[in-house]
Amino acid sequence: MTVWVHGVRARSATVVGAVLTALVVVLAGCGSEDPDAGTNGIGKLPAAKIEERARKAAESAESVRLSGSVISQGRTYRLDMRLKDNGGLGEVSAKGGPHFELLRVDEDLYLKADAGFWVRQEQGDEEPTESDLAAARKLEGKYVKVPPDDPAYGQLSGFTDKDVLLDGLLALQGERETGDRGEVEGVRTIEVRAAQGNGGVLSVALIGRPYPLRLERGGDAGVVELLEWDKEFTLRAPQDDQVVDYGRKLAVTE
């Protein structure tokens, strides 16, 4: 009887020992798991190399959707633009200022806004007359083609130029270092931080091509997301009956 009890105890001790040994092996395996397994591998690169790969991916992309806030020369702009090599479309609004839609196809640039926008174009802060309101209502919801020689053309077309926007936005200032890993819209990312974040923070995709997905601009100059890389969208000029002539110079960004 005693031998049997000792045998049970002996076998129990053996089982417990085996379980503990297996647990140690499992835990050791978890601790040594490669955090870059299943990724594009850029997480193993120095920060400067990650930034370089992200820029190259952005430059070679055919399209992107850019949305967020940008602070430039003391003014805050809210952007939601879809861009490709030959133009773009989307909305731009300035805090405390105008809100309008832009469409550019090759060199042809169109602007669409509500009646209030066109009243401000005519009267500024002055009280609009009935004739001003009537004229503005005729422009509401229509596309106005912006002539290339209009001073506003250069300012507005920049919002629709993929290369110009990306070159200006993807600019970090200061010494680079890798930061936290995270996610942007469900895609795993790794940060490139400049000047410990004061010069900007760029979140780069760890899955697929190393596209830049989110940028916190240095100096609290805005946050933008860059998504839908290489996603096709239709870009075409509006129908003729949707286009009208404003007949004078624009001053939408002053």
C-alpha positions, 0 to 999 in steps of 0.5 A, spaced: 500 500 500 505 504 501 509 503 495 503 504 491 502 511 494 509 513 493 509 511 486 503 515 485 507 521 488 513 519 484 509 519 478 505 526 480 512 529 481 514 527 474 508 530 471 509 536 474 516 537 472 514 535 465 509 541 465 514 546 468 519 544 463 514 545 457 512 552 460 519 554 461 520 552 453 514 556 451 515 562 455 522 562 452 520 562 445 515 567 446 520 572 449 525 571 443 519 572 438 522 576 432 517 582 432 519 583 425 516 577 423 511 577 417 513 585 416 517 588 410 523 588 414 524 595 415 523 595 422 530 593 423 533 598 419 536 605 422 531 611 422 534 614 416 534 608 412 526 607 414 525 615 412 529 614 405 525 607 404 518 611 405 520 617 401 521 612 395 515 608 396 511 615 396 515 618 390 513 612 386 506 611 388 501 613 382 495 616 387 494 617 395 489 620 399 491 626 404 487 628 409 488 632 416 490 639 418 496 643 416 498 650 419 502 654 414 504 661 415 500 662 421 493 659 418 490 652 419 488 649 413 483 642 413 485 638 407 481 632 404 485 631 397 485 625 393 491 626 388 495 622 382 500 624 378 496 628 373 491 632 378 487 631 384 480 633 387 477 634 394 476 639 399 480 645 402 477 649 408 481 655 412 480 656 419 475 662 420 476 663 412 473 660 406 471 653 404 471 650 397 472 644 393 478 643 388 479 639 381 485 639 377 485 635 371 492 636 367 493 644 367 485 645 368 483 647 375 476 648 377 473 651 384 467 650 387 464 653 393 457 655 396 454 662 395 457 665 401 464 664 399 462 668 392 459 673 396 465 674 400 469 674 394 465 680 392 464 684 398 469 682 403 466 684 410 461 689 407 454 688 407 452 684 401 446 687 396 441 683 393 444 683 386 450 681 390 446 675 393 443 674 386 449 673 383 453 669 388 447 664 388 448 663 380 455 661 382 453 656 388 455 649 386 458 650 380 465 649 377 469 656 376 475 655 371 481 658 374 485 661 369 492 660 369 494 667 369 490 668 375 494 669 382 490 664 385 492 659 380 499 657 383 496 657 390 490 653 389 493 648 384 499 646 389 493 643 393 492 638 388 499 637 386 501 630 389 509 631 388 508 638 391 504 636 397 508 630 399 515 634 398 513 639 403 509 635 408 514 629 408 520 634 411 523 632 418 527 637 421 533 634 426 536 628 428 533 621 426 531 616 431 526 610 431 520 610 435 514 606 437 511 601 433 503 602 433 498 602 428 494 606 423 488 604 420 489 597 422 496 597 419 502 596 423 507 601 423 514 604 426 515 611 427 521 615 425 522 621 430 526 627 428 529 631 434 525 627 439 519 628 436 520 636 436 522 636 428 516 631 426 514 624 427 513 619 421 509 613 422 511 608 416 508 601 414 511 595 416 506 591 412 507 591 404 510 597 401 513 602 406 508 607 405 508 613 410 501 613 413 501 618 418 505 625 419 505 629 426 509 635 423 514 639 427 512 645 431 505 643 432 504 644 425 498 639 423 497 632 423 496 628 416 494 621 414 496 618 407 492 613 406 489 609 400 496 609 396 496 606 389 488 606 389 485 608 383 480 613 382 476 617 377 479 624 375 475 628 369 473 635 368 466 637 369 461 637 364 460 644 360 453 645 363 457 645 370 462 650 369 461 658 369 466 664 368 467 668 374 470 673 370 475 677 375 481 675 379 480 670 385 483 672 392 481 665 396 487 665 400 488 672 402 
